[in-house]
Amino acid sequence: MLAGIFGRKSDHPLADIKSAQALLENLPRNDAYKSLIELTEWIEALAESIDFKIDHQLEVLRLLDEAAQPYARKLVREYFTPFEMNKFQENRLWLALGNFSRHIALAYYMVFTRYCNAEKGSASIKPHIPLLVARSLNATTSQLKYICAHYGQIDKLIWANVARLYKHAEQLQYLNTPIKLYSGTPATSVKCEAARLLVWFDKGLLALSPLYMHLTERLVAQYCATIEISPEVSGNSRLSFDLNQASEPTRINMGATTHHAMRFISMPTMQAKLEELMKVLNKNIIPEDLNLGGSYEPEIVREAIRYLLAYLISPPVRRNVRHAATVTLNVITGFDHVIQRSNAELSTDEKPTAHWVTEEISVSGFSSVLPSGSNNIGIGSLLGMQPEGVTHWGVAVVRRLLRDDANQLRAGAEIIANQVAVVFLNQNGNEPGNGNEPGNRHTALWLFAKQGESDSGTQLLLMPADSFVANRSLKIQLEGKNYLLIPVGLQEKGLDYDLAKFKLIEQDDDD
């Protein structure tokens, strides 16, 4: 806080545009983290200074915001990295970026509120209101991104602010006014910024890792012009947003009652745009005009597009009803640990198991409040699970995370198999491993079909990460029998595993 150095109004370091510019000259320019922290403190102080005239407050706010953008972009590239970073650095960046986005969103909204209250000098900033509102929505999207990156609770005031900003732009007819948010950025509009926020938030952020939260947001931003918002519901409508309610966007219920304050959102051409982009990425080319806020390999971007296409084509629904049930599970995380716990011969794992108690459970998944100290759990974490009193292990994958009002982390996990067996994989042409030739084999998990599922002559295997090869068949030995595994496809690429499907052919001993 800079409040301690503020004296009389005339001594305020932000009271004069020249003194504000002088502050920028003293920023540690080679340290993006420290510069962003300092700028965030000045923005917070500016928002709290109600004695400033509204036109001066907006002028200084724009100056500080524009100075902060290069530093924020640099930290965004460091935070949303496909590579693992240590927890200290991750939290450090998260706090800096989260605080900046929250304070810049609040500062713009406070100026907007002063304008709506017709404070003295409001008329002088009227030409800048479309930019102010668009920047406020843009900052709110970033604010939501960092809340969701730690699976936090969303304050309903955020949705009330978004509704008020949109309603004002609609009533004063500047929704579609072209705007350049910052130097070097493509043209946007208030409608475009609101549309990307609502669509991106709806698509299931709590089922994504922070990296894919970021990539899907950038992809939606790329094609936000394809999103339509209308006061009339149509066959293409996917979402609704109530301008009179402080609530998040909801999926369309065609039989529900509508009213004049509801706005309906559709994306009639976004699927085609994403499919065209996928064709380019399949050639291992990243288009020059694709702004992802960093450099990413085509495969990572393709995965984000696949998620968005699945959302557009077939929104996720729960396949099985969950029932309230208290079941204590022994839980171990990570592919290698699951392998060791699932095979007595390999069981040298000294990592202690955690005890999770379910709240709801079904054939396909469960939910649980995580015990304290579960900081290594994230979206996509592979879990070995063993219900109390059961001798064998199963596997699940964390699909959703959310922090509740008590700051407890709640997880929703998809059960991949209730029982697994360790098998040893050999490339076709080698003899099946017998457990004594570790150099000639990969260790994998054979997933037994869940009750009511048909194997249809195929078999799912959990394999070490990056070990699945689409044109390479494998041989295994299981319960004294030899099998040939012909690849069908990679079902899922996890953090430390490949989930792959194979066609299963039993072989005679002389094959």
Buried (B, 14 or more C-beta within 10 A) or exposed (E): EBEEEBEEEEEBBBBBEEEBEEBBEEBEEEEBBBBBBBBBBBBBBBBBBEEBBBBBBBBBBBBBBEBBBEBBEBBBBBBBBEEEEEEEEBEBBBEBBBBBBBBBBBBBBBBBEBBEEEBEBBEBBEEBBBBBBBBBBBBBBBBBBBBBBBBBEBEEEBBBBBBBBBBBBBEEEBBEBEBEBBEEEEEBBBBBBBBBBBBBBBBBBBBBBBBBBBBBBBBBBBBBBBBBBEEEBEEBBBBBBBBEBBEBBBEBEEEEEBEEEBBBBBBBBBBEBBEEBBEBBEEEEBEEEBEBBBEBEBEBBBBBBEBBBEBBEEEEEEEEEBEEEEBBBBBBBBBBBBBBBBBEEBEEBEEEBBEBBBBBBBBBBBBBBBBEEBEEBBBBBBBBBBBEEBEEBBBBBBBBBBBEEEEEBBBBBBBBBBBBBBBBBBEEEEEBBEEEEEEBBBBBBBBBBBEEEEEEEBBBBBBBEEBBEEEEBBBBBBEEEBBBBEBBEBBBBBBBBBBBBBBBEEEEEEE
